[in-house]
Amino acid sequence: MPDELIIIRGSGSTSALGAGASVYADAAPAFSNQLLGASALSVGALPASVEAELAALRKEHSAYRQLDRTVLLALLAARQATAQAGWKSNNQGNKLAVSIGSSRGATGRLEQFYEEFLEEGSVPPATSPLTTLGNVASWVAFDAGTTSGATLSHSSTCSSALQALGNAMAWLRAGMADRFLAGGTEAPLTAFTLAQMHALGIYSPFEAPDSPCRPGAGRPSTFVLGEGAAVFALEKISRKQLEEGNYTSASLSNTYILEAVGFGFEAIGSKTGLSPEGHHFQKAMRQALQQAPCAPSDIDAIVLHSPGTPAGDASERRAITAVFGEEMPALTSNKWLIGHTLGASAALSLHYALHILATQSWPAPGFATDLTPAPFRPVRRILINAAGFGGNAASAIVSAVQI
């Protein structure tokens, strides 16, 4: 194992299940119906408790009132991660850098400004700065109190969050930052974005609460759009520091090792599809295993990308079989609970993996699927998959700290 370790000192999340670390305890699908024209589509919308937090956050600072929902979700998750890490907020100086992924960025504000332009022929001066992708990470950095640390935003469709985490790992290993807030955020539940997903022909025909998102269940396609964010507080320490430092099991109860983030790419004719063999998945998983380094047999569970589309689910399964053989790890997913949150999905999958490592369990879906029950053996190391339009994929490996 490498001498230098990238550890997750704290984490935070918001999703349809709520906010914080305990949302997966006794979890059930958290979907509601949203009208798109005359049709009712299932969505993974935030619960009232998180909406109240967003409303309060908007009132904290005059500038926050105009921020997109995507940015505010990232702020809430980053605050949780900072608090859990024990970092003093607003006292970060140049030690803290920020790396945030989002597929769509400021979706709601961009659509709002465009509607105003069509009606009035003009837009407010703040339109451009409030709708650029860099607007996400820069506000997270401002809220966290960093003065000159890097602020990086990533958009690589649905693997955006793992792109952000991989970049943070590289910066930390290179000594270019001491701490990182890294993750993903997305607030895509607008009529226009829902219409785009529906036009692809992949949207679930099932309404809430009838388990509308069903990864690994085959046909029909059961893609469901959701919103949320997850952010992680990352630090670099040496194994010697871990073994000889003043650490106890209690002090490391919320600490995990981010062992690797691997990437895979393939150029294919369809920019919305993927190869049947999932070559980009295979490349990402193999790179992550090599980077860790660990053998396929060292992986106890995989948090699947698995959006509930038959072709996408089958491609990922074939890729896993190619890498792991017939003795595959246990397979699980959180999308049947919260939907597909696009650029935030990989970060929320990592947050789900931390819950599994902490509790050694995961909820069982109430529909026929190839997702597996939690294994009886200990789950010590988990691989997380993500993939997006354009032939890109990413895989992360996370494990619990052992002292």
Beta strands, then each sheet from edge to edge (+ up, - down):
strand 1: 4-15
strand 2: 18-19
strand 3: 32-36
strand 4: 39-44
strand 5: 96-101
strand 6: 151-154
strand 7: 179-186
strand 8: 225-226
strand 9: 228-238
strand 10: 256-265
strand 11: 301-303
strand 12: 330-332
strand 13: 381-388
strand 14: 392-400
sheet 1: 2+ 1- 9+ 7- 5- 6-
sheet 2: 2+ 1- 10+ 14- 13+ 11+ 12+
sheet 3: 3+ 4- 8-
end
